[in-house]
Amino acid sequence: MELVGGFKLVNDLSHAEEDPKRFEDATVSLKWIAHEGVLQGRGGTPSVGVELSPVVPRLDGQHRPGAELAGIMSNAGFGWTYHLNGGVLVEPSGTSAEPVWGVIVEHALAGGVRAVAEVNGESATGTGPDDSALVGAIWEVKAPPPIHELAFDVGLRHGIKHTAAEWGGTAGFTIAFPLREEEER
């Protein structure tokens, strides 16, 4: 299991009707590994997970939270790790589930730091695809027991489609904890 917290800081000059500088998409996600694979050192098969995220409403009129449910397939090869994500999102104060997707690649640098790049999209706004790209870094640090893993991430996001925020920053942290004692490998 992993517990992930995250948020976006957005500076979007293309949407004059909104405050261009805003805090949005605050989430606390719970990830569950449905199939242990290469990322958990369990052979050469892909790792498969499920992520459930309540999405906190913004202060500007959204009155109830939303939610996202996604499947994640992860694998590694040639020094790279990649993740393919797909699922559905109900925006805060929204009523319909819309598709979300993402492709993430990571590469180890040094000292527990990994470079990361992502392309993702969603269509929950009803105004067309909200696609964007991100570059960033993940820093994994030694975690005190009983925590299994601890990582911090930062990124710079740029909108690909006109419906996406032009520029944004992301920050988050991940805490992984075992539900049962590690089995001998």
C-alpha positions as CSV (number, residue, x, y, z in Angstrom):
1,M,0.0,0.0,0.0
2,E,1.1,3.6,-0.6
3,L,-0.3,6.8,0.7
4,V,0.4,9.7,-1.6
5,G,-0.3,13.4,-1.0
6,G,-0.2,16.0,-3.8
7,F,-1.3,19.4,-5.1
8,K,-0.8,21.7,-8.1
9,L,0.2,25.4,-8.1
10,V,-1.1,26.9,-11.3
11,N,-0.3,30.1,-13.2
12,D,-2.7,30.1,-16.1
13,L,-2.8,33.3,-18.2
14,S,-5.0,31.8,-20.9
15,H,-8.2,31.7,-18.7
16,A,-9.0,35.3,-17.9
17,E,-12.3,34.4,-16.2
18,E,-10.4,32.6,-13.4
19,D,-7.6,33.7,-11.1
20,P,-4.5,32.8,-13.1
21,K,-2.5,31.9,-10.0
22,R,-4.3,29.2,-8.0
23,F,-3.9,26.1,-5.8
24,E,-5.9,23.1,-7.2
25,D,-6.3,19.4,-7.3
26,A,-5.3,18.7,-3.7
27,T,-5.4,14.9,-3.3
28,V,-4.6,12.1,-0.9
29,S,-4.4,8.9,-2.8
30,L,-4.3,5.3,-1.7
31,K,-2.4,2.9,-4.0
32,W,-2.7,-0.8,-3.8
33,I,-0.4,-3.3,-5.6
34,A,-2.7,-5.9,-7.1
35,H,0.1,-7.9,-8.7
36,E,3.7,-7.8,-7.5
37,G,6.1,-7.7,-10.4
38,V,9.4,-6.3,-11.5
39,L,9.2,-3.1,-9.3
40,Q,8.8,-5.3,-6.2
41,G,11.6,-7.7,-7.3
42,R,9.1,-10.5,-8.1
43,G,10.3,-11.7,-11.5
44,G,10.0,-10.2,-14.9
45,T,6.3,-9.5,-15.1
46,P,4.8,-6.0,-14.9
47,S,3.6,-4.7,-11.6
48,V,-0.1,-3.8,-11.6
49,G,-1.8,-1.4,-9.1
50,V,-5.0,0.4,-8.4
51,E,-5.2,4.0,-7.2
52,L,-8.2,5.7,-5.5
53,S,-8.0,9.5,-5.0
54,P,-10.6,11.8,-3.4
55,V,-10.2,15.2,-5.1
56,V,-10.7,18.2,-2.7
57,P,-12.9,21.0,-4.0
58,R,-11.3,24.4,-4.7
59,L,-12.5,27.4,-2.7
60,D,-14.1,29.1,-5.7
61,G,-17.5,27.5,-5.6
62,Q,-17.0,23.8,-5.8
63,H,-19.2,22.4,-3.1
64,R,-18.4,18.7,-2.9
65,P,-15.3,16.5,-3.6
66,G,-14.6,14.5,-6.6
67,A,-12.8,11.2,-7.0
68,E,-10.4,9.4,-9.4
69,L,-10.0,5.6,-9.9
70,A,-7.1,4.4,-12.0
71,G,-5.3,1.3,-12.9
72,I,-1.5,1.4,-13.2
73,M,0.8,-1.0,-15.0
74,S,4.5,-0.5,-14.3
75,N,7.6,-2.2,-15.8
76,A,11.3,-1.6,-16.2
77,G,13.9,-2.1,-18.9
78,F,17.1,-0.6,-20.3
79,G,17.6,1.5,-17.1
80,W,14.2,3.1,-17.4
81,T,11.0,2.6,-15.4
82,Y,7.7,3.3,-17.0
83,H,4.1,3.5,-15.8
84,L,0.9,3.4,-17.9
85,N,-2.2,4.8,-16.2
86,G,-5.8,4.7,-17.2
87,G,-9.1,5.4,-15.3
88,V,-12.0,7.7,-14.6
89,L,-12.3,11.0,-12.9
90,V,-15.3,12.8,-11.4
91,E,-14.4,16.5,-10.9
92,P,-15.3,18.2,-7.6
93,S,-19.0,19.3,-7.9
94,G,-19.2,17.2,-11.1
95,T,-21.6,14.4,-11.9
96,S,-20.1,12.4,-14.8
97,A,-17.1,10.2,-14.9
98,E,-14.6,11.1,-17.7
99,P,-11.5,9.2,-18.9
100,V,-8.0,10.0,-17.6
101,W,-4.7,8.6,-18.9
102,G,-1.0,9.0,-18.4
103,V,2.4,7.7,-19.5
104,I,5.4,8.2,-17.1
105,V,9.0,7.4,-17.5
106,E,11.7,7.5,-14.8
107,H,15.5,7.2,-14.8
108,A,17.8,6.9,-11.8
109,L,20.3,9.7,-11.5
110,A,22.3,9.7,-8.2
111,G,21.8,9.7,-4.4
112,G,18.2,8.4,-4.5
113,V,17.1,11.0,-7.1
114,R,15.2,10.0,-10.3
115,A,14.4,12.2,-13.3
116,V,10.8,11.8,-14.3
117,A,8.8,12.9,-17.4
118,E,5.0,12.5,-17.9
119,V,2.4,13.1,-20.6
120,N,-1.2,12.8,-19.3
121,G,-4.7,13.9,-20.1
122,E,-8.3,14.1,-18.9
123,S,-11.6,15.2,-20.5
124,A,-13.5,16.1,-17.3
125,T,-14.1,19.7,-18.1
126,G,-16.5,19.1,-21.1
127,T,-14.4,21.5,-23.2
128,G,-12.2,18.9,-24.8
129,P,-9.0,17.2,-23.8
130,D,-6.9,18.7,-21.0
131,D,-3.5,17.3,-22.0
132,S,-0.2,18.3,-20.4
133,A,3.4,17.3,-20.1
134,L,5.6,17.3,-17.0
135,V,9.4,17.1,-16.2
136,G,10.5,16.7,-12.6
137,A,12.4,14.8,-10.0
138,I,11.7,12.2,-7.3
139,W,13.9,12.0,-4.2
140,E,13.7,8.8,-2.3
141,V,15.1,9.0,1.3
142,K,15.8,6.4,3.9
143,A,12.5,5.9,5.8
144,P,12.3,5.2,9.5
145,P,10.4,2.0,10.5
146,P,7.6,1.1,10.2
147,I,7.5,3.1,6.9
148,H,8.7,1.0,4.0
149,E,9.5,3.9,1.6
150,L,9.5,7.7,1.7
151,A,9.8,9.9,-1.4
152,F,9.3,13.6,-2.3
153,D,8.6,14.9,-5.8
154,V,8.5,18.2,-7.6
155,G,7.7,18.9,-11.2
156,L,7.0,21.7,-13.8
157,R,3.9,21.1,-16.0
158,H,3.1,22.7,-19.3
159,G,-0.3,22.5,-21.1
160,I,-0.3,20.8,-24.5
161,K,-3.9,21.6,-25.4
162,H,-5.5,25.1,-25.0
163,T,-7.9,23.7,-22.3
164,A,-5.0,22.8,-20.0
165,A,-3.3,25.3,-17.7
166,E,-0.4,26.9,-19.6
167,W,2.1,26.4,-16.7
168,G,2.0,24.7,-13.4
169,G,4.1,23.3,-10.6
170,T,3.5,20.1,-8.7
171,A,4.8,18.8,-5.4
172,G,4.0,15.8,-3.4
173,F,5.2,13.0,-1.1
174,T,4.8,9.3,-1.0
175,I,4.8,7.1,2.1
176,A,4.8,3.3,1.5
177,F,4.0,0.9,4.2
178,P,3.6,-2.9,4.3
179,L,0.3,-4.4,5.3
180,R,2.1,-7.6,6.4
181,E,5.6,-8.4,7.3
182,E,7.9,-8.9,4.3
183,E,8.2,-12.5,3.2
184,E,11.7,-14.0,2.8
185,R,12.7,-13.8,-0.8
